[in-house]
Amino acid sequence: MTPPAHRSTLLLYRTAHNAPVLTTLAAAGVGGGALHAHGPALHGADGAEAAEAVTLVAARRGVTAMVWDGDAPVDLVGVRALASEVNAGLLVVEWQPAEAGDDLLAREILVAPPCDVLLVRAGELSDISEIVVAVGPGPNAPLVAGLAQQWATAFEVPATTLHRVADDDAVSEGRLLCKRLAPDLRASVVVGRDLIDLLAETATRTGFVAIGASEPVAMDEVAARTGAGQLARRAGATIVIGRTAAG
């Protein structure tokens, strides 16, 4: 599958500590445009350190980083205006599901995305040993599946597509789905497992799981049960929720 070609990427950093993971992930999705770095993490006490990390990581990926020094958007209106201003084709938002209110801004962005969106609960860079993209038949699977190999290259780890089926009769169909979405990746089809438990176990093992927002595990379930529950126990796990603007 041909990876999506995004005009430019807008990345909202909300904590300085996660700049290396977020920048590596976002830079892999940049098409012909620049990586526009914004957010409160670039203006706080550790802002200079975060900005330096953004610049260094982007340079290693061969991406032009534009580090903004203006006010960071704090609501959906501000995010949409900024995305329009930089002509963003991809918006990457540092997701904070453990925050009070379960990160209202991230939820609002996912419900009304101004462009393709990735919510990223960043973990430790050193804990990412494999890129696993959980795919299903929904409209958002192509976004995360199309970026899987780019993420694997960026993090220098292997990549796998993961699909869960109810019974053995659906295994062949599941493998065909994985190969259609990511023909160059290894496909893992798992039978009969609870999807939440499977994702939690996979995140613990690999440090990285991505899933489309409208797949069988809804955003609310991921936030409440997976993100704030089982997956939150694994400090190193990076969790990505993807949605296309039309998804």
Secondary structure, 3 states (H helix, E strand, C coil): CCCCCCCCEEEECCCHHHHHHHHHHHHCCCCCCCEEEECHHHCCCCHHHHHHHHHHHHHHCCCCEEECCCCCCCCHHHHHHHHHHCCCCEEEEECCCCCHHHCHHHHHHHHCCCCEEEEEECCCHHHCCCEEEECCCCCCHHHHHHHHHHHHHHHCCCEEEEEEECCHHHHHHHHHHHHHHCCCCEEEEEECCCHHHHHHHHHHHHCEEEEECCCCCCHHHHHHHHHHHHHHHCCCCEEEEEECCCC
